[in-house]
Amino acid sequence: MLNPIWLNTFKTLVETGHFTRTAEVLNMTQPGVSQHVNKLESACGYPLIRRFNKQFELTVYGRKVYQFALKRIEEEAVLLQDLGRDEPFSGRCTIGCSGTFAWLLYPQLLSLQSEYPNLSIELEATPNHRVFEQIQHGILDIGLVTKLPNSKYFDSRVIGTESLVFVVPASVNTELPFDQLLAKLGVIRHPDLAHYFQTYAAKSDLSKFDLDGVSTQSYINQIHQILVPISKGIGFTVVPKCCVSLFPDRDKLKVLDIKKNVKEPVYLVYKRHSQLARRYDQVVKVIEKTLKQCE
């Protein structure tokens, strides 16, 4: 790596055309200027100037190094200018969240981008543990999770809540006891079912209900399709309440009134000690507003 101080001395020498003037400009001694040039030549491995009398001429290598020095100074100026720029409505926003939140939030975030076209919204639908991994590795700037983040690695705050509901076909007779009804229907499984069921059961009378003993009617890993079989009279499941609100055939669904207001906190999470760019102010406001409307 070429020493930037030597490069600057060499650039100044080329532009002044004189060792004494270069020393005056840089507040150095003339031998100091010569020493910098000699060290730069040694680092490059080629002669950069050809001296004669009290003058010099650039060699073909010297011209290349001078152009490199100019480019480097220009890039440094651009970098310093860019470091001082933190536009509130411009730049790349990388967000990770569950498929449910992606389904809910993406249209609203795109509306924000429509209003401010210089924003770039990049939304990754992924489980909690992947959100944490990708934030740690710098792939994502922020995430939405329902698991309490480890304060050793992340900063976080509660940004909203997620309500959970039991969903069955609208045609089902709900006069049966809940445990019998659920066993009779069978379950529609999905990647987050175990977590949702455990959270729900812990706050209701289903804490002793054995979900593993219930027959599986279907499995799907696409959040917007989990309720499709139930709308066709097949099985039950547990999902966030907003999934029902977003589902186009929600009139074919019934939410069981086992326990009202089963909620879990939603955390906004980002890497510990990191400073979010100003553009995330608007993004977070949209997320907060959308989550509040869905409670």
C-alpha positions as CSV (number, residue, x, y, z in Angstrom):
1,M,0.0,0.0,0.0
2,L,1.4,3.4,-1.0
3,N,1.9,5.9,1.7
4,P,-0.7,8.7,1.2
5,I,1.8,11.3,2.6
6,W,4.4,10.4,0.1
7,L,1.8,10.5,-2.6
8,N,0.7,14.0,-1.6
9,T,4.3,15.2,-1.5
10,F,4.8,13.8,-5.0
11,K,1.6,15.3,-6.3
12,T,2.5,18.7,-4.9
13,L,6.0,18.5,-6.4
14,V,4.6,17.8,-9.9
15,E,2.2,20.7,-9.6
16,T,4.7,23.2,-8.3
17,G,7.5,22.0,-10.5
18,H,10.1,22.8,-7.8
19,F,11.5,21.0,-4.7
20,T,11.9,24.3,-2.8
21,R,8.3,25.5,-3.5
22,T,7.0,22.1,-2.6
23,A,8.8,22.3,0.8
24,E,7.3,25.7,1.4
25,V,3.7,24.6,0.5
26,L,3.9,21.5,2.7
27,N,5.9,23.2,5.5
28,M,8.7,20.8,5.1
29,T,12.4,20.9,4.4
30,Q,13.7,20.4,0.9
31,P,15.6,17.2,2.0
32,G,12.3,15.9,3.4
33,V,10.6,16.3,0.1
34,S,13.4,14.4,-1.6
35,Q,13.2,11.7,1.0
36,H,9.4,11.3,0.4
37,V,10.0,11.0,-3.4
38,N,12.8,8.5,-2.9
39,K,10.6,6.4,-0.6
40,L,7.7,6.5,-3.1
41,E,10.0,5.4,-5.9
42,S,11.3,2.5,-3.8
43,A,7.7,1.5,-2.9
44,C,6.7,1.6,-6.6
45,G,9.8,-0.1,-7.8
46,Y,10.3,2.3,-10.7
47,P,11.9,5.8,-11.1
48,L,9.2,8.5,-11.0
49,I,11.3,11.5,-12.0
50,R,14.5,12.2,-14.0
51,R,16.5,15.0,-12.4
52,F,18.8,17.4,-14.3
53,N,20.4,20.6,-12.9
54,K,17.8,22.0,-10.5
55,Q,14.8,20.7,-12.6
56,F,13.2,17.4,-13.2
57,E,10.9,15.6,-15.7
58,L,8.3,12.9,-15.0
59,T,9.1,9.5,-16.3
60,V,6.3,7.4,-17.9
61,Y,5.9,5.7,-14.4
62,G,5.8,9.1,-12.7
63,R,2.9,10.2,-14.9
64,K,0.9,7.1,-14.0
65,V,1.6,7.6,-10.2
66,Y,0.6,11.2,-10.5
67,Q,-2.8,10.2,-12.2
68,F,-3.3,7.7,-9.4
69,A,-2.7,10.3,-6.8
70,L,-5.2,12.6,-8.4
71,K,-7.8,9.9,-8.6
72,R,-7.2,8.9,-5.0
73,I,-7.6,12.5,-3.7
74,E,-10.8,12.8,-5.8
75,E,-12.2,9.5,-4.3
76,E,-11.3,10.7,-0.8
77,A,-13.2,13.9,-1.4
78,V,-16.3,12.0,-2.6
79,L,-16.1,9.7,0.4
80,L,-15.9,12.6,2.9
81,Q,-18.8,14.3,1.2
82,D,-20.8,11.1,1.3
83,L,-20.0,10.5,4.9
84,G,-21.6,13.8,5.8
85,R,-24.8,13.0,3.8
86,D,-27.6,11.2,5.6
87,E,-30.7,11.9,3.6
88,P,-34.0,11.2,5.3
89,F,-35.8,10.1,2.2
90,S,-33.0,8.4,0.1
91,G,-31.1,5.1,0.3
92,R,-31.3,1.4,0.8
93,C,-33.5,0.0,3.6
94,T,-33.0,-3.7,4.5
95,I,-35.6,-5.3,6.8
96,G,-36.1,-8.8,8.0
97,C,-39.4,-10.2,9.5
98,S,-41.7,-13.1,9.5
99,G,-43.8,-14.0,6.5
100,T,-46.9,-12.7,8.3
101,F,-45.3,-9.3,8.8
102,A,-44.0,-9.2,5.3
103,W,-47.5,-9.8,4.0
104,L,-48.8,-7.1,6.2
105,L,-46.1,-4.4,5.8
106,Y,-44.8,-4.7,2.3
107,P,-47.7,-2.8,0.6
108,Q,-47.4,0.0,3.2
109,L,-43.6,0.3,2.8
110,L,-44.1,0.4,-1.0
111,S,-46.5,3.2,-0.6
112,L,-43.7,5.1,1.3
113,Q,-41.3,4.3,-1.5
114,S,-43.8,5.6,-4.1
115,E,-43.9,8.9,-2.1
116,Y,-40.1,9.0,-1.9
117,P,-38.7,7.2,-5.0
118,N,-35.1,7.5,-3.9
119,L,-35.8,5.0,-1.1
120,S,-35.1,1.3,-1.8
121,I,-37.2,-1.1,0.3
122,E,-35.7,-4.6,0.6
123,L,-37.8,-6.9,2.7
124,E,-36.6,-10.4,3.7
125,A,-39.3,-12.8,5.0
126,T,-37.4,-15.1,7.3
127,P,-37.7,-16.7,10.8
128,N,-36.6,-15.0,14.0
129,H,-33.2,-16.8,14.2
130,R,-32.4,-15.9,10.6
131,V,-33.2,-12.2,11.3
132,F,-30.7,-12.3,14.2
133,E,-28.0,-13.9,12.1
134,Q,-28.4,-11.6,9.2
135,I,-28.4,-8.5,11.4
136,Q,-25.2,-9.7,13.1
137,H,-23.5,-10.3,9.7
138,G,-24.6,-6.9,8.3
139,I,-26.9,-8.3,5.7
140,L,-29.9,-6.6,7.3
141,D,-30.1,-3.3,9.2
142,I,-33.3,-3.9,11.2
143,G,-35.7,-6.7,11.9
144,L,-39.0,-7.5,13.5
145,V,-39.0,-10.5,15.9
146,T,-41.3,-11.9,18.6
147,K,-38.4,-13.5,20.5
148,L,-36.7,-11.3,23.0
149,P,-33.3,-10.3,21.5
150,N,-30.0,-11.0,23.3
151,S,-28.9,-7.6,24.7
152,K,-25.3,-8.7,24.4
153,Y,-25.5,-8.5,20.6
154,F,-28.6,-6.4,19.8
155,D,-30.4,-3.2,20.7
156,S,-34.2,-3.5,20.6
157,R,-37.5,-2.0,21.7
158,V,-41.1,-3.1,21.7
159,I,-42.7,-1.7,18.6
160,G,-46.1,-3.4,18.8
161,T,-47.9,-6.6,19.5
162,E,-49.0,-9.7,17.6
163,S,-52.4,-11.2,18.4
164,L,-52.8,-15.0,17.9
165,V,-56.0,-16.8,17.0
166,F,-57.4,-20.3,16.6
167,V,-59.0,-20.6,13.2
168,V,-61.5,-23.3,12.0
169,P,-63.9,-23.5,9.0
170,A,-66.9,-21.3,9.2
171,S,-69.2,-24.3,8.7
172,V,-67.9,-26.1,11.9
173,N,-70.3,-26.7,14.8
174,T,-68.5,-25.2,17.7
175,E,-70.8,-26.7,20.4
176,L,-68.4,-29.5,21.0
177,P,-65.7,-29.0,23.8
178,F,-62.7,-27.3,22.2
179,D,-60.3,-30.2,22.7
180,Q,-62.7,-32.7,21.1
181,L,-63.4,-30.3,18.3
182,L,-59.8,-29.7,17.5
183,A,-59.0,-33.4,17.6
184,K,-61.9,-34.1,15.2
185,L,-60.8,-31.4,12.8
186,G,-57.1,-32.3,12.6
187,V,-54.4,-29.6,12.2
188,I,-53.0,-27.6,9.4
189,R,-49.3,-27.4,10.2
190,H,-46.9,-24.7,9.2
191,P,-43.3,-23.7,10.3
192,D,-44.5,-21.4,13.1
193,L,-47.4,-23.5,14.4
194,A,-45.5,-25.0,17.4
195,H,-44.4,-21.5,18.6
196,Y,-47.9,-20.0,18.1
197,F,-49.7,-22.9,19.7
198,Q,-47.4,-23.0,22.8
199,T,-47.8,-19.2,23.2
200,Y,-51.6,-19.4,22.9
201,A,-51.9,-22.6,25.1
202,A,-49.9,-21.0,27.9
203,K,-52.5,-18.3,28.3
204,S,-55.6,-20.4,27.9
205,D,-57.2,-23.6,29.0
206,L,-55.3,-25.6,26.4
207,S,-52.0,-25.9,28.3
208,K,-52.5,-29.7,28.6
209,F,-53.7,-30.2,25.0
210,D,-51.4,-32.5,23.1
211,L,-50.9,-31.0,19.6
212,D,-48.5,-33.7,18.6
213,G,-51.3,-36.2,19.1
214,V,-53.6,-34.5,16.6
215,S,-53.7,-35.9,13.0
216,T,-52.1,-33.7,10.4
217,Q,-54.5,-32.7,7.7
218,S,-52.1,-30.6,5.6
219,Y,-48.8,-28.8,5.7
220,I,-47.8,-25.5,4.0
221,N,-44.9,-23.1,4.4
222,Q,-46.4,-20.2,2.6
223,I,-48.1,-17.9,5.1
224,H,-50.7,-16.5,2.7
225,Q,-51.9,-20.1,1.9
226,I,-52.1,-21.5,5.4
227,L,-55.8,-20.6,5.7
228,V,-56.7,-22.0,2.2
229,P,-57.5,-25.5,3.4
230,I,-59.5,-24.2,6.4
231,S,-61.6,-22.1,4.0
232,K,-62.4,-25.3,2.2
233,G,-63.6,-27.0,5.4
234,I,-60.3,-28.8,6.3
235,G,-58.6,-28.6,9.7
236,F,-57.7,-25.9,12.2
237,T,-54.6,-23.9,12.9
238,V,-53.1,-21.0,15.0
239,V,-51.9,-17.9,13.2
240,P,-51.6,-14.2,13.8
241,K,-54.9,-12.3,13.8
242,C,-53.8,-10.2,10.9
243,C,-53.5,-13.3,8.7
244,V,-57.3,-13.7,9.0
245,S,-57.8,-10.0,8.2
246,L,-55.6,-10.2,5.1
247,F,-57.1,-13.5,3.8
248,P,-59.4,-12.9,0.8
249,D,-62.0,-15.6,1.8
250,R,-62.1,-14.7,5.5
251,D,-65.9,-15.1,5.5
252,K,-65.3,-18.9,5.2
253,L,-63.3,-18.8,8.4
254,K,-64.3,-18.8,12.1
255,V,-62.1,-17.6,14.9
256,L,-62.6,-19.7,18.1
257,D,-63.2,-17.6,21.2
258,I,-61.0,-19.8,23.4
259,K,-59.1,-16.9,25.0
260,K,-59.2,-13.3,24.0
261,N,-56.2,-11.0,23.6
262,V,-53.5,-13.6,23.4
263,K,-50.7,-11.4,22.4
264,E,-46.9,-11.5,22.2
265,P,-44.6,-8.4,21.9
266,V,-43.0,-7.5,18.6
267,Y,-39.4,-6.2,18.9
268,L,-37.7,-3.8,16.6
269,V,-34.1,-5.1,16.6
270,Y,-30.8,-3.9,15.2
271,K,-27.1,-4.5,15.8
272,R,-25.9,-3.3,19.2
273,H,-24.2,0.2,19.3
274,S,-25.0,0.7,15.6
275,Q,-26.6,4.0,14.4
276,L,-29.4,3.8,12.0
277,A,-29.5,6.2,9.1
278,R,-32.2,8.9,9.2
279,R,-34.2,7.2,6.4
280,Y,-35.2,4.5,8.9
281,D,-37.2,7.1,10.9
282,Q,-39.9,7.1,8.3
283,V,-39.7,3.3,7.8
284,V,-40.2,2.7,11.5
285,K,-43.1,5.1,11.7
286,V,-44.9,3.1,8.9
287,I,-44.2,-0.2,10.7
288,E,-45.5,1.2,14.0
289,K,-48.7,2.6,12.5
290,T,-49.4,-0.6,10.5
291,L,-48.9,-2.9,13.5
292,K,-51.1,-0.7,15.7
293,Q,-53.9,-0.9,13.1
294,C,-53.7,-4.7,13.2
295,E,-53.9,-5.1,17.0
